[in-house]
Amino acid sequence: MNKKLFPRFFVVIHVQHKTNDNEASKHVIEEATKIFKAGASGIFLIPDYENESNGHSKRATSEDLFFYYSEIKKLFPNFPVGVNFLKRFETMESDLIDAIKEKDFNMIQSDGSFAKIIPLVAEVSRTDFFTGLAFKYSRHSSASGDDLKRLCDNIPKFNYVIPTTSGIATGKPADYEKIKEIKTYLSIDQRLGIASGITEENVKTFLEIGVTDFLVATSLIEKNVKGFDILSSEKIKVLAEKILT
C-alpha cells in the first residue's frame, strides 16, 4: 500500500427513527460512545433498512440523521462522523442538498455515482465523499473489464472523493480479483473503500491488495435488542488493531 494512504476504519451504526421515548437516540449515542472508546477512525450513520414494524419502516429519516449527527458531534467534536442517506445524489431533493451544504458533514456515502454532483463536492470540500463503485444491488455490481474501467474513469478526481465498492450483497466480501482489477484503474494516490463483508479473518488480505477505507457493520454486531443492533466493543477493538496498527 502507498505509505501516504494510511488505512481508516469506520464503524457503521444502523439507526432508527427518533421516537418520543428517546430509545432510538439513546441507542445511537451508546453505540457511538462504544465506537469512539474502541479505537475506530470514525462512524457512519445509515438508516436501519432491515427493521420493519407492522408493515411500517422504523428506519431513520433524513431529519433524524441530521439530529443524530449533531448530537454525536457535541460529544466528540473531533471524531469523524459520516452519513449515508440511502439516496442517490442524482435524485436527491434540492432542499436536502441545501441542508447538506449547510451542515458540512465530515463524510457522506452514497451507493450511487457522484458524477452529477461536482458543484456540491466543490462547495463542501472539507467533506469526504464515499461514492459507490460496482456496488452491491446495482446493475454494475459485477462489472469488469472495459465496463469497470469506465466506472473508475468517471469518478471525480478529487482527493476527498473515495470510490467505495462491495461484495454482491450485505455482509458479503468483494472478490479479491475485483479489488485488484479496480486498483489497476485508479491512480496510485487514490483511496479505495469497501463497505461489505469485512471480518478480522479477511481484513489483512484486503489491506495487502490496496483497500484503504473500511466501512464495517455486519461482522461487528453482537446481538439485537428490541430491534436495535448492538455492536461488540471487543470485535471493534480487534478490527481496529488489525487495520490501524
C-alpha positions in Angstrom: 0.0 0.0 0.0 1.1 3.6 -0.7 2.6 4.8 2.6 0.8 8.1 2.2 -2.6 6.4 2.1 -2.9 5.4 5.7 -5.8 3.0 6.4 -9.0 4.1 8.0 -11.7 2.1 9.8 -15.3 3.4 10.1 -17.9 1.5 12.1 -21.5 1.7 10.7 -24.4 2.2 13.1 -27.9 1.2 11.8 -30.1 4.0 13.1 -33.8 4.1 13.6 -36.5 6.8 13.5 -36.3 9.2 16.5 -39.2 8.5 18.9 -40.8 10.3 21.9 -39.3 7.7 24.3 -35.8 8.6 23.1 -34.8 4.9 22.8 -33.5 5.4 19.3 -31.5 8.4 20.3 -30.0 6.6 23.3 -29.0 3.7 21.1 -27.2 5.9 18.7 -25.2 7.7 21.5 -24.4 4.5 23.3 -23.1 2.8 20.1 -21.2 6.0 19.1 -19.5 6.1 22.5 -18.6 2.5 22.2 -17.0 3.0 18.8 -15.1 6.0 20.0 -13.6 4.2 23.0 -12.8 1.1 21.0 -10.3 3.0 18.8 -12.0 3.2 15.3 -11.3 6.0 12.9 -14.9 7.2 12.9 -18.5 6.4 12.5 -21.0 6.2 9.7 -24.8 6.5 10.3 -27.1 4.7 8.0 -30.9 4.2 8.2 -31.8 0.7 9.6 -33.1 -0.5 6.3 -33.9 -4.0 7.5 -36.1 -3.0 10.5 -39.8 -3.0 9.9 -42.7 -2.9 12.4 -46.2 -3.9 11.5 -45.5 -3.1 7.9 -44.1 0.4 8.7 -40.5 1.2 8.3 -38.6 2.3 11.5 -35.6 3.5 9.5 -34.3 6.9 10.3 -35.4 9.8 8.2 -33.0 12.4 6.7 -34.1 14.7 9.6 -33.2 12.0 12.1 -29.7 11.7 10.6 -29.1 15.4 10.9 -30.1 15.3 14.5 -28.0 12.2 15.4 -25.0 13.7 13.6 -25.3 16.9 15.6 -25.7 15.0 18.9 -22.6 12.9 18.3 -20.5 15.9 17.3 -21.5 17.6 20.6 -19.9 14.7 22.5 -17.0 14.0 20.2 -16.3 17.2 18.2 -13.1 15.9 16.6 -14.3 12.4 15.9 -15.2 11.9 12.2 -18.9 11.1 11.6 -20.4 10.3 8.2 -23.9 9.8 6.9 -25.5 7.6 4.3 -29.0 8.8 3.4 -29.6 5.7 1.3 -30.4 8.1 -1.6 -28.6 8.5 -4.9 -27.3 12.1 -5.2 -28.7 12.2 -8.7 -32.3 12.1 -7.3 -31.9 14.0 -4.0 -34.3 16.7 -3.3 -32.9 20.2 -3.6 -33.8 21.1 0.0 -31.7 18.1 1.2 -28.8 19.2 -1.0 -29.0 22.6 0.5 -29.1 21.2 4.1 -26.1 19.1 3.3 -24.2 22.2 2.2 -25.1 24.0 5.4 -24.2 21.1 7.7 -20.8 20.5 6.1 -20.6 16.8 7.2 -17.3 15.1 7.9 -18.2 12.3 5.4 -21.1 11.3 3.1 -21.6 8.0 1.5 -23.9 7.1 -1.5 -24.3 3.8 -3.2 -24.7 5.7 -6.5 -22.3 7.7 -8.5 -21.2 11.2 -7.7 -20.7 12.2 -11.4 -23.6 14.7 -11.3 -22.7 16.5 -8.1 -19.4 18.1 -8.9 -20.7 21.5 -7.9 -21.7 20.2 -4.5 -18.4 18.5 -4.0 -16.6 21.7 -4.8 -18.7 23.7 -2.3 -18.1 21.4 0.7 -14.6 20.3 0.1 -14.0 19.6 3.8 -16.3 16.6 3.4 -15.1 13.2 2.3 -17.4 11.7 -0.3 -17.6 7.9 -0.5 -19.1 7.1 -3.9 -20.4 3.7 -4.9 -18.3 1.8 -7.4 -19.6 -1.6 -8.8 -21.6 -1.6 -5.6 -24.0 -4.2 -4.3 -27.5 -4.4 -5.7 -26.7 -2.1 -8.6 -26.6 -3.1 -12.3 -22.9 -2.6 -12.2 -22.1 -4.8 -9.2 -20.4 -7.4 -11.3 -18.7 -5.1 -13.7 -15.3 -6.0 -15.1 -13.0 -5.2 -18.0 -13.9 -2.1 -20.0 -17.1 -1.6 -18.1 -15.3 -1.4 -14.7 -12.6 0.8 -16.2 -15.2 3.2 -17.4 -16.8 3.4 -14.0 -13.4 4.1 -12.4 -12.6 6.7 -15.0 -15.9 8.6 -14.3 -15.0 9.1 -10.6 -14.4 12.8 -9.9 -10.6 13.3 -9.4 -10.6 14.9 -6.0 -8.6 13.5 -3.1 -11.7 13.8 -0.9 -13.8 11.5 -3.3 -13.3 7.9 -2.2 -14.5 5.2 -4.6 -16.2 2.5 -2.5 -17.0 -1.0 -3.6 -18.6 -4.0 -2.0 -19.5 -7.7 -2.5 -22.6 -8.8 -4.2 -24.8 -8.4 -1.0 -24.8 -7.1 2.5 -22.3 -8.9 4.6 -20.6 -10.5 1.6 -17.0 -9.6 0.8 -15.8 -8.4 -2.6 -13.8 -10.9 -4.6 -10.1 -10.3 -4.2 -9.7 -10.2 -8.0 -12.3 -7.4 -8.3 -10.3 -5.3 -5.9 -7.1 -6.0 -7.7 -8.7 -5.0 -11.0 -10.1 -1.8 -9.6 -6.7 -0.8 -8.3 -5.2 -1.1 -11.8 -7.7 1.6 -13.0 -7.1 4.0 -10.1 -4.2 6.3 -9.7 -1.6 5.4 -7.1 -2.7 8.2 -4.8 -6.5 7.3 -4.9 -8.0 5.8 -1.9 -10.3 2.8 -2.2 -13.1 1.9 0.2 -15.0 -1.3 0.8 -18.4 -1.5 2.5 -19.4 -5.1 3.0 -18.1 -8.4 4.2 -15.0 -7.3 6.2 -14.0 -9.6 9.1 -11.0 -10.0 11.3 -10.1 -13.1 9.2 -10.0 -11.4 5.8 -9.1 -7.8 6.5 -5.3 -8.4 6.3 -5.7 -9.6 2.7 -7.8 -6.6 1.7 -5.2 -4.3 3.2 -2.4 -6.1 1.3 -4.2 -5.7 -2.1 -4.8 -2.0 -1.6 -8.1 -1.2 0.2 -7.6 1.9 2.4 -11.0 2.6 3.9 -13.2 0.0 5.7 -16.9 0.6 6.4 -18.0 -2.2 8.6 -21.2 -3.2 10.3 -22.4 -6.8 10.0 -19.4 -8.7 11.4 -19.3 -6.3 14.4 -22.9 -6.9 15.5 -23.1 -8.9 18.8 -26.9 -9.1 19.2 -30.2 -7.4 18.5 -32.1 -6.0 21.5 -35.6 -4.7 21.0 -34.9 -4.3 17.3 -31.6 -2.4 17.8 -28.3 -3.8 16.5 -25.8 -3.8 19.4 -22.2 -3.8 18.4 -19.4 -5.7 20.1 -16.7 -3.5 21.7 -14.2 -6.3 21.6 -14.8 -7.0 17.9 -14.3 -3.3 17.1 -11.1 -3.3 19.1 -9.7 -6.3 17.3 -10.5 -5.0 13.9 -9.2 -1.5 14.7 -5.9 -3.1 15.8 -5.6 -5.2 12.6 -6.4 -2.2 10.3 -4.8 0.7 12.1 -1.6 -0.7 13.6 
